[in-house]
Amino acid sequence: MFAAVVTSFDSAPRYQEIATPEAQAPTEIVVDVLAAGLHPRVRSQADGSHYTSTDELPLVPGIDGVGRGPDGLLRYFVLPDTVRGSMAEQTVIDTRRSIVLPAGSDPVAVAAVMNPAMSSWIALRQRIDFAPGSNVLVLGATGSAGRLAVQIAKRFGAASIVAAARNADLLAELAAAGGAQTVSLAGEPADVATRLGAAAAEVDVVLDYLWGEPTAAAMAAVVTHRTDESRPLTWIEIGSVAGAAASIPSAALRASRLSIVGSGQGSVSGREILGELPALVQAIDEGAFEVETRAVPLRDVGAVWLDTSNTRERVVLVP
Ligand SMILES: NC(=O)c1ccc[n+]([C@@H]2O[C@H](COP(=O)([O-])OP(=O)(O)OC[C@H]3O[C@@H](n4cnc5c(N)ncnc54)[C@H](OP(=O)(O)O)[C@@H]3O)[C@@H](O)[C@H]2O)c1
């Protein structure tokens, strides 16, 4: 069978023939893969930079996908940290890490949306007691996950949403869609801090996809602009597109009721993640989310891998 294969952490995967995988345990089945999303997490798996990387090569990338098993059922599956990923004609899944999809689910839509949508859905459901009526700041709101976070916070009853990012065109689209006040993170740091501080002074929850320097600056800006220091502020670390480490100002933690939590593999258990998926699938099937998706044949994985210019679309590889 054919698969995308990574033989070096420095180069894009190549489409090549490999041995057909075999199930090893009673809970495992081989599925025909129908769709696998090219998420940032998959890129970090394939370049060895993700915190779960074991440096083992060669590897087939892909952390989740939609496939059909020998029982004919359509499943969304999440793979364990493995070198046998979903970007292949077939892969082995553990049925305990999968959910059966309704027969009419669109494999490409589910493969595109589940990973980025899960990031905020699970953070708000599993890492905090999110109260409808809360004010939310999304840091990094123009990526696939950030744009979905705006929609999901709204769905869960946020009273107000501030959407902050750099890309002016995508921020304008978010503003036009309504429901969120946009703040540009582009420009002089002092100006950004003033803008963000003014817009986000009274937020209750931050969904943070950036980390690194932008997060340190945003945290200082929000905390110093608060009118009521006793108002709880929960900062949920979800992504790290701007840096793996951030210099958190110590005063932010002393001068406000700031709590920092993370949401992702490990801080949320597999069981908790799976428990949320049916409701998320239902929302996707109902067309609740606006996401731009591009299906690309798996044989073109090398070319699409190298093209990182378009963060608007979520690419889905189709064997
Ligand atoms: N923990 C979880 O459960 C979970 C689940 C899914 C995804 N994630 C993580 O969430 C993050 C975002 O994922 P995604 O799917 O939205 O990615 P994406 O679609 O590639 O979007 C990333 C966005 O980040 C912004 N960005 C990139 N570099 C930046 C920088 N140096 N400073 C500020 N902004 C920068 C860009 O927007 P602008 O150019 O407009 O700023 C871009 O649109 C990734 O780190 C991903 O691994 C976490």
The ligand as a Tripos MOL2 file, in Angstrom:
@<TRIPOS>MOLECULE
LIG
   48    52     1     0     0
SMALL
NO_CHARGES

@<TRIPOS>ATOM
      1 N1         -3.9350   21.6980   22.6690 N.am      1 LIG1
      2 C1         -4.7960   21.2910   21.7590 C.2       1 LIG1
      3 O1         -5.7680   20.5800   22.0730 O.2       1 LIG1
      4 C2         -4.6420   21.7290   20.3430 C.ar      1 LIG1
      5 C3         -5.4870   21.2380   19.3370 C.ar      1 LIG1
      6 C4         -5.3520   21.7570   18.0350 C.ar      1 LIG1
      7 C5         -4.3590   22.7070   17.7540 C.ar      1 LIG1
      8 N2         -3.5220   23.1050   18.7650 N.ar      1 LIG1
      9 C6         -2.4610   24.0890   18.5250 C.3       1 LIG1
     10 O2         -3.0480   25.3690   18.2690 O.3       1 LIG1
     11 C7         -2.1510   26.1390   17.4670 C.3       1 LIG1
     12 C8         -2.9010   26.7480   16.2960 C.3       1 LIG1
     13 O3         -3.4110   25.7020   15.4780 O.3       1 LIG1
     14 P1         -4.1780   26.0440   14.1080 P.3       1 LIG1
     15 O4         -4.7100   24.7630   13.6070 O.co2     1 LIG1
     16 O5         -5.0830   27.2090   14.2830 O.co2     1 LIG1
     17 O6         -2.9410   26.5460   13.1920 O.3       1 LIG1
     18 P2         -2.9860   27.4180   11.8690 P.3       1 LIG1
     19 O7         -4.2910   27.2500   11.1870 O.co2     1 LIG1
     20 O8         -1.7350   27.1020   11.1370 O.co2     1 LIG1
     21 O9         -2.9290   28.9160   12.3800 O.3       1 LIG1
     22 C9         -1.8690   29.4330   13.0950 C.3       1 LIG1
     23 C10        -2.0300   30.9600   13.1990 C.3       1 LIG1
     24 O10        -1.0680   31.4180   14.1280 O.3       1 LIG1
     25 C11        -0.7010   32.7450   13.7830 C.3       1 LIG1
     26 N3          0.7500   32.8630   14.0010 N.ar      1 LIG1
     27 C12         1.7260   32.0950   13.4640 C.ar      1 LIG1
     28 N4          2.9310   32.4780   13.9210 N.ar      1 LIG1
     29 C13         2.6960   33.5130   14.7810 C.ar      1 LIG1
     30 C14         3.5380   34.3640   15.5590 C.ar      1 LIG1
     31 N5          4.8660   34.2160   15.5570 N.pl3     1 LIG1
     32 N6          2.9590   35.3310   16.3140 N.ar      1 LIG1
     33 C15         1.6220   35.4830   16.3100 C.ar      1 LIG1
     34 N7          0.7760   34.7300   15.5830 N.ar      1 LIG1
     35 C16         1.3100   33.7690   14.8220 C.ar      1 LIG1
     36 C17        -1.0890   32.9810   12.3290 C.3       1 LIG1
     37 O11        -2.0510   34.0210   12.2710 O.3       1 LIG1
     38 P3         -1.6360   35.5840   12.0570 P.3       1 LIG1
     39 O12        -0.6110   35.5980   10.9720 O.co2     1 LIG1
     40 O13        -2.9050   36.3000   11.7220 O.co2     1 LIG1
     41 O14        -1.1160   36.0530   13.3470 O.co2     1 LIG1
     42 C18        -1.7890   31.6930   11.9030 C.3       1 LIG1
     43 O15        -2.9900   31.9390   11.2440 O.3       1 LIG1
     44 C19        -1.0130   25.1870   17.0720 C.3       1 LIG1
     45 O16         0.0690   25.3920   17.9760 O.3       1 LIG1
     46 C20        -1.6140   23.8190   17.2890 C.3       1 LIG1
     47 O17        -0.6450   22.8280   17.5150 O.3       1 LIG1
     48 C21        -3.6550   22.6560   20.0320 C.ar      1 LIG1
@<TRIPOS>BOND
     1     1     2 1
     2     2     3 2
     3     2     4 1
     4     4     5 ar
     5     4    48 ar
     6     5     6 ar
     7     6     7 ar
     8     7     8 ar
     9     8     9 1
    10     8    48 ar
    11     9    10 1
    12     9    46 1
    13    10    11 1
    14    11    12 1
    15    11    44 1
    16    12    13 1
    17    13    14 1
    18    14    15 2
    19    14    16 1
    20    14    17 1
    21    17    18 1
    22    18    19 2
    23    18    20 1
    24    18    21 1
    25    21    22 1
    26    22    23 1
    27    23    24 1
    28    23    42 1
    29    24    25 1
    30    25    26 1
    31    25    36 1
    32    26    27 ar
    33    26    35 ar
    34    27    28 ar
    35    28    29 ar
    36    29    30 ar
    37    29    35 ar
    38    30    31 1
    39    30    32 ar
    40    32    33 ar
    41    33    34 ar
    42    34    35 ar
    43    36    37 1
    44    36    42 1
    45    37    38 1
    46    38    39 2
    47    38    40 1
    48    38    41 1
    49    42    43 1
    50    44    45 1
    51    44    46 1
    52    46    47 1
@<TRIPOS>SUBSTRUCTURE
     1 LIG1         1 GROUP 0 **** ****
